Amino acid sequence: MKTVKAAKSLSVENLPLDVATQDKARADALPSIQKDMLRTYDPAADNVRRFLDLLAERITRPVAASLAACVHCGLCVESCHYALTHPDDPTMTPVYKADQIRKIFKRRIDWTGRIFPWWVKAGTPRGDEDLNRLKNIVFGTCSACRRCTLNCPMGVDTAILIRFTRGLLTELGIVPEGVFNVSRDEWETGNQMAVTPLDFLETLQWMRDDLRADPKLAGLDIPVDLPGCDFMYTINPREIKFDPRSIAQAAKIFHLAGEKWTLPSAGWDQTNFGLFSGDDRLGGALARNLYEAAIRLRAGRIVISECGHGYRSTRWEGYNWAQYDQDLPSESVVRTLQRYLREKRIRVDKTKNDLPVTFHDSCNVARSGGMTEEPRDVLRRVCADFREMTPNRTENYCCTGGGGLLSMAEYRPLRMEAAAIKARQLEATGAKLVCTICHNCVDGLNDVIKHYKLDMRVVQVLELVENALVY
Amino acid sequence: MSPLLQFVEDRLQIAALLFMASVYVIRVLWLFHFRAVRERAAAEGRASAGAGYSLSNIARPWAMESTRTRPLFYLQFVVFHLGVTAAIAATFIIPYAPQWLAPRGRVITFQALMAAAFVVAVFRLVRRLRRPVLQLVSTPDDYAAITLMMAYFILGILAVPNRPDRGEGPMIAFFILTAFFLVVVPFSKISHYLYYPFTRIILGRTLGRRGVLPVRRPRSRQTAEERGEEVGA
């Protein structure tokens, strides 16, 4: 991919730390703060000392290996959408971003840097300003898409270094306001959009009643807490809060497939901001809620609705964060749909989706989750004109909204500059619809389409399958 | 052969090698003292297959976009490391199996490999000095490593004919530099090859379990219908 120069270059390194909502949360004496689960910034504390202690305490073997092994070859540069769109700005490159934590590691932990720091450019943050600068780099200039990781000859996993550093800063409350807000909501309510139990149940009833208006679906239900089902369905709070059509689409398909399924009344949120904030405690608590709900309901397996980071968190990372050995199978709903189609449990007519469709691989699903062919198989069965975008699968570019960046408004202008790569990639397909299996990507791609005035719309697999149904 | 050359070829090398081996053992133990991460999710792929794929990436330039789209860069990598291998091999062959280097063709091959590696090293140094991102991240260690390797290749070219009768200076310098490398390498970026298996295996095992690695290539670009499968209604 050629470099695509952004119209302008915006530096985010010096954006200030905004703690207004942290102050309010402390003033409100939120339970999560009282119980020391949600951390806030204390300007009077020795944050640098704490940061360094946490670094030494939390470092794992994969992190240490990735910190030690970089040879500064620069091959990662052209794999990063930030670097590609800012060819004249070396601070946008993965190696520079990773080096910001690497130099601290070298100064505090690695041998050579402790004795001859100047020889390896090792250094220690001098104060909270440096930590804030680090925050802006690891939260604001990287979507942790892991594209550079898969392009590193040494196998350096820059994305885990970014997440590791985010986690240290989260402990100190040195985080973007949006990250704090979402983390607060997850600690306080168990879901990232502070959906109340009443909102949850009413939305499900509303969707059920809408579906039942179709005489052919009169017996349809959206069950909650039904024990002994084939699977427990878990969703993204965005589906409740902003776009419940996907719940209706799933319910309709499950009904027509003759599935015995349920949603849990608690532990239904498969998203997990711990992935983005680097907070393993939050990640573990949320994942455990979900896994335990499935056991409580004696579900046969866990099915995860279309969500990239939710899939990665629930299917893979959550078990590690929660220190919970997987006891039930879990899968993406896309795999469930693929099974229905293969087993002919639902009937479809692909001519109902006659617009050209392309597929955007979510980073968390493809590069960190290993699921690339299943959505394509489904799309080929339900769309008349499916076309690949280039590059694709594990080489696809991020939607630019990954890594929690959608919640960090202060970095949006830079994100939109970096989106030039994605815009060109989308435009080149000639498709009218771009399908993705990630809610984050839906919003990220919508931003790209709007910003670059592309003539296309974002859809998800459930929508296309539902539209192709014959019943 | 002078006692000095004899000493730097043999005893000095053995002492330096023992030192390097000891430091490497400590280095590996140091890496292992960091907590390992146990994967608790049920695997969809094989960790060993992922690790094998990841580890052998070095021999598959088509596997990564970064090397696939830059064949010249990959070729430089191969040439440089063949030169390194030749230089290291020479440090063992000259003192312990000098007859192996008796045929002129072998000497010329070794010299050619190191000369080509020297040229690549010059390219790499220029690249490091010219590209803004590499200027920004490069450390004195990075510059020293490539510069010392350039000196090493030159001395290696002069040393492999193994003709102390024509002057011992280059050979003594070659072996002293070898000993210096053996002592310094564990503390410099040149020790990256020690980490390579660890980073590669760790990443490969993680992504192998998830079915990301080995990278799955589609069986066919044909649609399911084109493959003769009955689809939908």
Boltz contact constraints between the chains, C-beta under 6 A:
constraints:
  - contact:
      token1: [A, 59]
      token2: [B, 34]
      max_distance: 6.0
  - contact:
      token1: [A, 60]
      token2: [B, 34]
      max_distance: 6.0
  - contact:
      token1: [A, 60]
      token2: [B, 35]
      max_distance: 6.0
  - contact:
      token1: [A, 60]
      token2: [B, 37]
      max_distance: 6.0
  - contact:
      token1: [A, 61]
      token2: [B, 34]
      max_distance: 6.0
  - contact:
      token1: [A, 61]
      token2: [B, 36]
      max_distance: 6.0
  - contact:
      token1: [A, 62]
      token2: [B, 37]
      max_distance: 6.0
  - contact:
      token1: [A, 62]
      token2: [B, 202]
      max_distance: 6.0
  - contact:
      token1: [A, 64]
      token2: [B, 34]
      max_distance: 6.0
  - contact:
      token1: [A, 65]
      token2: [B, 195]
      max_distance: 6.0
  - contact:
      token1: [A, 65]
      token2: [B, 198]
      max_distance: 6.0
  - contact:
      token1: [A, 65]
      token2: [B, 199]
      max_distance: 6.0
  - contact:
      token1: [A, 65]
      token2: [B, 202]
      max_distance: 6.0
  - contact:
      token1: [A, 68]
      token2: [B, 195]
      max_distance: 6.0
  - contact:
      token1: [A, 69]
      token2: [B, 192]
      max_distance: 6.0
  - contact:
      token1: [A, 69]
      token2: [B, 195]
      max_distance: 6.0
  - contact:
      token1: [A, 69]
      token2: [B, 199]
      max_distance: 6.0
  - contact:
      token1: [A, 71]
      token2: [B, 189]
      max_distance: 6.0
  - contact:
      token1: [A, 71]
      token2: [B, 192]
      max_distance: 6.0
  - contact:
      token1: [A, 72]
      token2: [B, 137]
      max_distance: 6.0
  - contact:
      token1: [A, 72]
      token2: [B, 138]
      max_distance: 6.0
  - contact:
      token1: [A, 72]
      token2: [B, 142]
      max_distance: 6.0
  - contact:
      token1: [A, 74]
      token2: [B, 133]
      max_distance: 6.0
  - contact:
      token1: [A, 74]
      token2: [B, 134]
      max_distance: 6.0
  - contact:
      token1: [A, 75]
      token2: [B, 66]
      max_distance: 6.0
  - contact:
      token1: [A, 77]
      token2: [B, 133]
      max_distance: 6.0
  - contact:
      token1: [A, 79]
      token2: [B, 66]
      max_distance: 6.0
  - contact:
      token1: [A, 90]
      token2: [B, 132]
      max_distance: 6.0
  - contact:
      token1: [A, 90]
      token2: [B, 133]
      max_distance: 6.0
  - contact:
      token1: [A, 90]
      token2: [B, 136]
      max_distance: 6.0
  - contact:
      token1: [A, 93]
      token2: [B, 133]
      max_distance: 6.0
  - contact:
      token1: [A, 95]
      token2: [B, 137]
      max_distance: 6.0
  - contact:
      token1: [A, 96]
      token2: [B, 137]
      max_distance: 6.0
  - contact:
      token1: [A, 99]
      token2: [B, 137]
      max_distance: 6.0
  - contact:
      token1: [A, 112]
      token2: [B, 187]
      max_distance: 6.0
  - contact:
      token1: [A, 119]
      token2: [B, 140]
      max_distance: 6.0
  - contact:
      token1: [A, 119]
      token2: [B, 141]
      max_distance: 6.0
  - contact:
      token1: [A, 120]
      token2: [B, 139]
      max_distance: 6.0
  - contact:
      token1: [A, 120]
      token2: [B, 141]
      max_distance: 6.0
  - contact:
      token1: [A, 121]
      token2: [B, 139]
      max_distance: 6.0
  - contact:
      token1: [A, 151]
      token2: [B, 64]
      max_distance: 6.0
  - contact:
      token1: [A, 151]
      token2: [B, 65]
      max_distance: 6.0
  - contact:
      token1: [A, 151]
      token2: [B, 66]
      max_distance: 6.0
  - contact:
      token1: [A, 154]
      token2: [B, 199]
      max_distance: 6.0
  - contact:
      token1: [A, 155]
      token2: [B, 199]
      max_distance: 6.0
  - contact:
      token1: [A, 155]
      token2: [B, 200]
      max_distance: 6.0
  - contact:
      token1: [A, 155]
      token2: [B, 203]
      max_distance: 6.0
  - contact:
      token1: [A, 157]
      token2: [B, 203]
      max_distance: 6.0
  - contact:
      token1: [A, 316]
      token2: [B, 41]
      max_distance: 6.0
  - contact:
      token1: [A, 319]
      token2: [B, 40]
      max_distance: 6.0
  - contact:
      token1: [A, 319]
      token2: [B, 41]
      max_distance: 6.0
  - contact:
      token1: [A, 320]
      token2: [B, 40]
      max_distance: 6.0
  - contact:
      token1: [A, 325]
      token2: [B, 40]
      max_distance: 6.0
  - contact:
      token1: [A, 326]
      token2: [B, 41]
      max_distance: 6.0
  - contact:
      token1: [A, 326]
      token2: [B, 42]
      max_distance: 6.0
  - contact:
      token1: [A, 347]
      token2: [B, 232]
      max_distance: 6.0
  - contact:
      token1: [A, 347]
      token2: [B, 233]
      max_distance: 6.0
  - contact:
      token1: [A, 348]
      token2: [B, 232]
      max_distance: 6.0
  - contact:
      token1: [A, 349]
      token2: [B, 233]
      max_distance: 6.0
  - contact:
      token1: [A, 370]
      token2: [B, 210]
      max_distance: 6.0
  - contact:
      token1: [A, 370]
      token2: [B, 211]
      max_distance: 6.0
  - contact:
      token1: [A, 370]
      token2: [B, 212]
      max_distance: 6.0
  - contact:
      token1: [A, 380]
      token2: [B, 223]
      max_distance: 6.0
  - contact:
      token1: [A, 380]
      token2: [B, 224]
      max_distance: 6.0
  - contact:
      token1: [A, 381]
      token2: [B, 224]
      max_distance: 6.0
  - contact:
      token1: [A, 381]
      token2: [B, 231]
      max_distance: 6.0
  - contact:
      token1: [A, 381]
      token2: [B, 232]
      max_distance: 6.0
  - contact:
      token1: [A, 394]
      token2: [B, 215]
      max_distance: 6.0
  - contact:
      token1: [A, 395]
      token2: [B, 65]
      max_distance: 6.0
  - contact:
      token1: [A, 470]
      token2: [B, 233]
      max_distance: 6.0
